[in-house]
Amino acid sequence: PIKIQDDGSLDKSWWTISGTGITASNIQNAGTADDDMPCAPKADDPILLAADGNDSTEYIGTISANAEITLGFNRYEIVSGFKYTAGSGAALGNYIIMVRTENGTWQEAASGYLGGSGTVFFENADRKYISTYKADAVKLVICDQPGQEISIAELDVLGVTGDDVDFRSTDGTPAIGVLSEDYRYGSGENDVIPKGSIVFTGAYKGNPAYSVVMLFDQNGNVVGGTDTEGYLTANQIILADDPGSGLLEDVANGTWIYWLTPSDNVSLAGIPQVRAELYRVNNALTNEGERLVSDSMFVDVPQILPEISLGGGRYEESDNTDDTLSTEISGSTENIGTDSSLTTDNTAAADNMWSTEGAEE
């Protein structure tokens, strides 16, 4: 099997691009008339450099009032986000992104500030959930910056792909093992992965506030233990950088941890392989709208589980700096992501105790 992934950027073969309220500063000379070409060649519109598929070129323009750049697809696409690659000069600053829907009207899909390259994911009308739109054009509105010169290396629109999940590995060995010491990931009394837990760690791409990871064995069964009442149970957290007072945004290389506690009465005997599935939800509190967005290849479970420790990234009340979370397996160490003492347990989406009802597909 082969796993194929990309950032979900749409093909630009059929695109048209236009700008209003912005004047190009980097106009290239197309040449002059001569005996062989009595009519002087016409230079391409510099705005085309903003979506030519080449990050090494750039469009530089000076903004007047109500500056807009419109990307026309010339067909309908399902769109979920917008990607801006900054050029050598000033970045976009304040922006609004509009989408033109099937009824021909423009609808706001996102707004904010970009001080450099970045990816913006679209929201629904009441701005509660990440959303997709069926649109034939996207418009970038550059706000409140008359007289400012900005640079754009590339503009992209994202389709519905992009989320990803996989296992971390150390020296080619999947990061699966028995936790050698307690690991605290939050401030709550129970925000601890206890020593002796069977731990799986991996990477994900997606929105940490609306993502959930589940593990399945080679037979398609959820990997889990049983509680005192006989219900299937497992635990997982999704780690993300702390945005401070801002919103949790999509991350490209976040870390997930999935574990089974000693009290779960679980053995991995008879489970030679596992794979991860990443689900996205509309409502972080209820898991409403849960749908599969990515899965991993199968990885082999070690026949003898090594000890594993999760170093760095431990929650400290007085420490809000970015630490490196690492995993150590029987003496081999590899960084597995950054953690600013924040898990999506804060959104009630990421630390889920699965029961047989919650784990059903």
C-alpha positions as CSV (number, residue, x, y, z in Angstrom):
1,P,0.0,0.0,0.0
2,I,1.0,3.6,-0.6
3,K,-0.1,6.6,1.4
4,I,-0.4,9.8,-0.6
5,Q,-0.7,13.2,1.1
6,D,-0.4,16.9,0.3
7,D,-1.6,20.2,1.8
8,G,-4.8,20.1,-0.3
9,S,-4.0,23.1,-2.6
10,L,-6.3,23.3,-5.6
11,D,-5.0,22.9,-9.2
12,K,-4.7,26.4,-10.7
13,S,-4.8,25.4,-14.4
14,W,-8.1,27.0,-15.0
15,W,-7.8,30.0,-12.7
16,T,-8.1,33.7,-13.5
17,I,-6.8,36.3,-11.1
18,S,-7.6,40.0,-10.9
19,G,-6.9,42.9,-8.5
20,T,-8.6,46.1,-7.7
21,G,-7.5,48.9,-5.4
22,I,-3.9,47.8,-5.6
23,T,-1.2,49.0,-8.0
24,A,1.7,46.8,-9.0
25,S,5.2,48.1,-8.1
26,N,7.2,45.4,-9.9
27,I,6.1,45.9,-13.5
28,Q,8.4,44.2,-15.9
29,N,9.4,45.6,-19.3
30,A,8.0,43.4,-22.0
31,G,10.4,44.8,-24.6
32,T,10.1,47.3,-27.5
33,A,9.0,47.1,-31.1
34,D,11.6,46.3,-33.7
35,D,11.7,45.3,-37.4
36,D,10.9,41.7,-36.6
37,M,8.1,42.7,-34.2
38,P,6.7,46.0,-35.2
39,C,4.0,45.9,-32.5
40,A,5.6,46.1,-29.0
41,P,4.8,43.0,-26.9
42,K,2.3,43.4,-24.1
43,A,3.5,42.7,-20.6
44,D,1.6,40.1,-18.5
45,D,-0.4,41.6,-15.7
46,P,2.0,41.4,-12.6
47,I,-0.9,40.1,-10.5
48,L,-0.5,36.8,-12.2
49,L,2.7,36.3,-10.2
50,A,0.6,35.9,-7.1
51,A,-0.8,32.6,-8.3
52,D,1.8,31.2,-10.8
53,G,2.7,28.2,-8.8
54,N,6.2,29.5,-8.2
55,D,7.2,30.7,-4.7
56,S,10.4,32.3,-6.0
57,T,8.4,34.9,-7.9
58,E,6.4,37.6,-6.2
59,Y,3.8,40.3,-6.7
60,I,4.5,43.6,-5.0
61,G,1.7,46.2,-4.9
62,T,0.7,49.4,-3.2
63,I,-2.7,49.4,-1.6
64,S,-5.3,52.1,-2.1
65,A,-8.8,52.0,-0.5
66,N,-10.8,48.7,-0.7
67,A,-8.0,46.5,-2.1
68,E,-9.1,43.1,-3.4
69,I,-7.6,40.2,-5.2
70,T,-10.0,37.7,-6.8
71,L,-9.1,34.2,-7.6
72,G,-11.6,32.7,-10.1
73,F,-11.7,28.9,-10.5
74,N,-14.0,28.9,-13.6
75,R,-15.7,25.9,-12.1
76,Y,-17.1,25.0,-8.7
77,E,-14.8,23.6,-6.0
78,I,-15.2,22.5,-2.4
79,V,-12.9,24.8,-0.5
80,S,-11.8,24.8,3.1
81,G,-9.0,27.2,3.5
82,F,-6.6,29.8,2.1
83,K,-2.8,29.8,2.1
84,Y,-0.6,32.9,1.8
85,T,3.1,32.7,1.1
86,A,4.8,36.0,1.9
87,G,7.3,37.6,-0.4
88,S,10.4,39.6,0.4
89,G,8.4,42.7,1.6
90,A,5.6,43.5,4.0
91,A,3.0,40.8,4.6
92,L,-0.8,41.1,4.2
93,G,-1.7,42.4,7.7
94,N,-5.5,42.6,8.3
95,Y,-7.6,40.6,5.8
96,I,-11.1,39.3,5.0
97,I,-11.6,36.2,2.8
98,M,-14.8,35.9,0.9
99,V,-16.2,33.0,-1.1
100,R,-18.6,33.2,-4.0
101,T,-21.2,30.5,-3.5
102,E,-23.6,28.8,-5.9
103,N,-26.2,31.5,-5.7
104,G,-23.6,34.1,-6.9
105,T,-23.4,36.0,-3.6
106,W,-20.2,36.7,-1.7
107,Q,-20.0,35.3,1.8
108,E,-17.3,36.0,4.4
109,A,-15.4,32.7,5.3
110,A,-12.6,34.1,7.5
111,S,-10.9,37.2,8.7
112,G,-7.9,38.1,10.8
113,Y,-4.3,39.2,10.6
114,L,-1.3,37.7,8.8
115,G,2.1,39.1,9.7
116,G,3.8,36.5,7.5
117,S,3.1,33.3,5.6
118,G,0.2,31.4,7.0
119,T,-2.8,29.1,6.3
120,V,-6.3,30.1,7.3
121,F,-9.2,27.7,7.6
122,F,-12.7,28.7,6.8
123,E,-15.5,29.0,9.4
124,N,-19.2,28.6,9.3
125,A,-21.6,31.5,9.5
126,D,-21.7,31.7,13.3
127,R,-17.9,31.1,13.5
128,K,-18.2,28.0,15.8
129,Y,-16.9,25.3,13.5
130,I,-14.4,24.8,10.7
131,S,-16.5,24.7,7.5
132,T,-16.3,24.0,3.7
133,Y,-18.0,25.9,0.9
134,K,-18.9,25.1,-2.7
135,A,-17.6,28.1,-4.5
136,D,-16.3,29.2,-7.9
137,A,-14.1,32.1,-6.6
138,V,-12.4,33.3,-3.5
139,K,-11.7,37.0,-2.8
140,L,-8.9,38.3,-0.6
141,V,-9.8,41.7,0.9
142,I,-6.8,43.6,2.3
143,C,-8.1,46.0,5.0
144,D,-7.2,49.4,6.4
145,Q,-3.8,49.8,4.8
146,P,-3.9,52.6,2.3
147,G,-0.5,53.5,0.9
148,Q,1.1,50.3,2.3
149,E,3.2,48.2,-0.1
150,I,2.7,44.4,0.4
151,S,4.4,41.4,-1.2
152,I,2.8,38.1,-2.2
153,A,4.9,35.1,-3.3
154,E,1.9,32.8,-3.8
155,L,-1.8,32.5,-3.0
156,D,-3.4,29.0,-2.7
157,V,-6.9,27.8,-2.0
158,L,-7.3,24.5,-0.1
159,G,-9.7,21.8,-0.9
160,V,-11.0,19.2,1.5
161,T,-7.8,17.3,2.0
162,G,-5.0,18.1,4.3
163,D,-5.6,16.4,7.7
164,D,-3.1,13.6,8.4
165,V,-2.2,11.1,11.1
166,D,0.7,8.8,11.6
167,F,2.9,7.1,14.2
168,R,6.2,8.5,15.5
169,S,9.2,6.3,15.4
170,T,12.6,6.1,17.0
171,D,15.4,4.5,15.0
172,G,12.7,2.9,12.8
173,T,10.8,1.5,15.8
174,P,7.2,2.8,16.3
175,A,6.9,4.8,19.6
176,I,4.9,2.1,21.4
177,G,5.8,0.9,24.8
178,V,5.2,0.8,28.6
179,L,5.5,4.2,30.3
180,S,8.4,4.1,32.7
181,E,7.2,7.0,34.9
182,D,4.1,9.2,35.4
183,Y,3.6,11.9,32.8
184,R,1.6,15.0,33.7
185,Y,0.1,16.9,30.8
186,G,-2.3,19.3,32.5
187,S,-3.2,21.1,35.7
188,G,-6.2,18.9,36.6
189,E,-5.9,16.3,39.4
190,N,-6.3,13.4,36.9
191,D,-4.3,15.0,34.0
192,V,-1.6,12.3,34.4
193,I,-0.7,9.3,32.3
194,P,0.2,6.7,35.0
195,K,3.4,4.7,35.1
196,G,2.9,1.3,33.6
197,S,0.5,2.5,30.9
198,I,0.8,1.1,27.4
199,V,1.5,4.2,25.3
200,F,1.3,4.9,21.6
201,T,2.5,8.3,20.2
202,G,2.2,9.8,16.8
203,A,1.9,13.0,14.7
204,Y,-1.1,14.7,13.3
205,K,-2.0,17.5,11.0
206,G,-5.3,19.2,11.6
207,N,-7.2,21.4,14.1
208,P,-6.4,20.2,17.7
209,A,-9.7,21.6,19.0
210,Y,-11.8,19.4,16.7
211,S,-9.7,16.3,16.2
212,V,-9.9,12.8,17.9
213,V,-7.5,9.9,17.4
214,M,-8.5,6.2,17.6
215,L,-6.4,3.1,17.2
216,F,-7.6,-0.2,15.5
217,D,-6.0,-3.6,15.4
218,Q,-5.4,-5.8,12.3
219,N,-9.0,-7.0,12.5
220,G,-10.6,-3.6,12.7
221,N,-11.3,-3.7,16.4
222,V,-10.7,-0.6,18.6
223,V,-7.5,-1.0,20.7
224,G,-8.6,-0.7,24.3
225,G,-9.0,-2.3,27.7
226,T,-12.0,-2.9,29.8
227,D,-13.3,-1.2,32.9
228,T,-14.9,-2.7,36.0
229,E,-18.3,-2.9,34.2
230,G,-16.8,-4.6,31.1
231,Y,-16.9,-1.5,28.8
232,L,-14.2,-0.9,26.3
233,T,-12.0,1.9,27.4
234,A,-8.9,3.9,26.2
235,N,-7.5,7.4,26.5
236,Q,-6.0,10.0,24.2
237,I,-4.8,13.6,24.2
238,I,-3.9,15.9,21.4
239,L,-1.1,18.3,22.1
240,A,-0.8,21.8,20.5
241,D,1.1,25.1,21.1
242,D,-0.7,27.4,23.5
243,P,-2.1,30.4,21.4
244,G,-2.5,32.5,24.6
245,S,-5.7,34.5,24.2
246,G,-6.1,33.4,20.5
247,L,-8.0,30.5,18.9
248,L,-6.5,27.1,18.4
249,E,-5.6,26.9,14.8
250,D,-4.6,24.0,12.5
251,V,-1.1,22.6,13.1
252,A,1.1,20.9,10.6
253,N,3.0,18.6,12.9
254,G,1.3,18.2,16.3
255,T,1.6,15.2,18.6
256,W,-1.0,12.8,19.9
257,I,-0.7,10.3,22.7
258,Y,-3.0,7.3,23.1
259,W,-2.7,5.1,26.2
260,L,-4.2,2.2,28.1
261,T,-3.8,2.3,31.9
262,P,-2.7,-0.6,34.1
263,S,-6.2,-0.8,35.5
264,D,-7.6,-1.3,31.9
265,N,-6.6,-5.0,32.2
266,V,-5.2,-5.1,28.6
267,S,-2.7,-7.2,26.8
268,L,-1.4,-6.6,23.3
269,A,-0.9,-10.3,22.8
270,G,-2.7,-11.3,19.6
271,I,-2.4,-7.7,18.3
272,P,0.6,-7.8,15.9
273,Q,-0.3,-4.6,14.1
274,V,-2.2,-1.3,14.8
275,R,-3.2,1.7,12.7
276,A,-4.4,5.1,13.7
277,E,-7.5,7.0,12.5
278,L,-8.0,10.7,12.8
279,Y,-11.6,12.0,13.1
280,R,-12.7,15.6,12.9
281,V,-15.8,16.9,14.7
282,N,-18.1,19.9,14.4
283,N,-18.7,20.3,18.1
284,A,-15.8,19.7,20.5
285,L,-18.1,19.1,23.5
286,T,-20.5,16.5,22.0
287,N,-18.4,15.1,19.0
288,E,-21.3,16.1,16.7
289,G,-20.5,15.6,13.1
290,E,-17.7,13.1,13.7
291,R,-16.1,12.0,10.4
292,L,-12.9,10.2,9.3
293,V,-10.4,12.5,7.7
294,S,-7.2,10.5,7.7
295,D,-5.7,7.1,8.7
296,S,-2.2,5.7,8.9
297,M,-0.6,2.6,7.5
298,F,-0.4,-0.4,9.8
299,V,2.7,-0.5,12.1
300,D,4.1,-3.6,13.8
301,V,3.6,-3.8,17.6
302,P,6.9,-4.9,19.3
303,Q,6.6,-8.5,20.6
304,I,8.2,-7.3,23.8
305,L,7.1,-3.8,24.7
306,P,10.1,-1.6,25.6
307,E,10.0,1.0,28.3
308,I,9.0,4.4,27.0
309,S,9.3,7.8,28.7
310,L,7.8,11.1,27.6
311,G,10.4,13.8,28.4
312,G,10.0,17.5,28.2
313,G,6.6,19.2,27.8
314,R,5.6,18.5,31.3
315,Y,2.9,20.8,32.6
316,E,4.2,23.5,34.9
317,E,2.0,26.2,36.5
318,S,4.6,28.9,36.1
319,D,6.1,27.8,32.8
320,N,4.3,28.9,29.6
321,T,7.3,28.5,27.3
322,D,7.5,26.1,24.4
323,D,9.3,22.9,25.4
324,T,10.2,19.9,23.3
325,L,8.3,16.7,23.9
326,S,10.5,13.7,23.3
327,T,10.1,10.0,23.6
328,E,12.8,7.7,24.8
329,I,12.6,4.0,24.0
330,S,15.2,1.8,25.7
331,G,17.9,4.4,25.4
332,S,17.0,5.9,22.0
333,T,15.6,9.4,22.1
334,E,13.8,11.4,19.4
335,N,11.9,14.7,19.6
336,I,8.2,14.2,18.8
337,G,6.8,17.7,18.9
338,T,6.3,20.9,20.7
339,D,4.0,21.4,23.7
340,S,3.3,24.7,25.5
341,S,1.6,23.0,28.4
342,L,-1.7,22.9,26.5
343,T,-3.8,19.9,25.4
344,T,-7.1,20.0,23.8
345,D,-8.5,18.6,27.0
346,N,-9.2,22.4,27.5
347,T,-11.8,22.1,24.8
348,A,-13.2,18.8,26.1
349,A,-12.4,17.4,22.7
350,A,-9.2,15.7,23.1
351,D,-9.1,13.7,26.3
352,N,-11.8,11.1,25.7
353,M,-12.5,8.0,27.7
354,W,-13.9,5.7,25.1
355,S,-16.8,3.4,26.0
356,T,-18.3,0.7,23.8
357,E,-21.0,3.2,22.8
358,G,-18.5,6.0,22.0
359,A,-16.1,3.7,20.1
360,E,-18.6,2.3,17.7
361,E,-18.1,3.2,14.0
